[in-house]
Amino acid sequence: MQNSDKTETTPCLICKNLEFGYDHALMPPLNWQVNPGECWAIAGENGCGKTTLLKTLLGFIKPIGGSFEKARDCAYIAQVSEAASTAPARIRDTVALGLETRTSFLKPFYAWRHRKEIEDALEQFELTDIRNRDISRVSVGQKQRALLAKAFVRRPQLVFLDEATSAMDPKHAKACFVHLAQIVRSQNCAVIAVSHSLSLHAESMTHILEFTEDGYQETANG
């Protein structure tokens, strides 16, 4: 799936009878489609396989059966324990690293508009006041916000979030998902998020994929 204006309605993810797990399938086969402009929350009880599904879609685990196809340009924000290992760098420089996927030997330097995008991302995720602080010396919640800004400044087609706001206070977590919903609409990308605090984010999500005892239930918000 290529990123182009002519294919902006092409699905970001298609699952066909996808079975996932380790030694055996954790859930029945999944048939699922995620389109540009959609924010999906994955809901279900602990241990039902939500994170395992994400790891399968990311290529960390091989499917047990079936298949899936996803957009070429994807981003992934991990849980707090992994996000906390960020190497020393200024917040602003960390966010700017997201632009690396948009430069090449033909266009090796950031243009003025790229600098503005970085500043806009810092503002969107409420990082402007700490933009010059070392990311290794800020709170884990602030690190998560910086990693979210880094992911979205690169303009991916599909973003996977695995408890990506778990270390934030409720105010910042809710604000982040409001910003994410706005970015999804403006950039015509898609988000798939696993979160135990779904009540904080429900109004920002367009769809919910719920793991049930019998399989899955898809719900459209609004």
Buried (B, 14 or more C-beta within 10 A) or exposed (E): BEBEEEEEEBBBBBBEEBBBBEEEBBBEBBBBEBBBBBBBBBBBEEEBBBBBBBBBBBEEBEBBEBEBEBBEBBBBBBBBEEBBEBEEBBBBBBBBEBBEEBEEEEEEEBEEEBEEBBBBBBEBBBBBEBBEBBBEEBBBBBBBBBBBBBBBBBBBBBBBBBBBBBBBEEEBBBBBBBBBBEBBBEBBBBBBBBBEBBEBBBEBBBBBBBBEEEEBEEEEEE
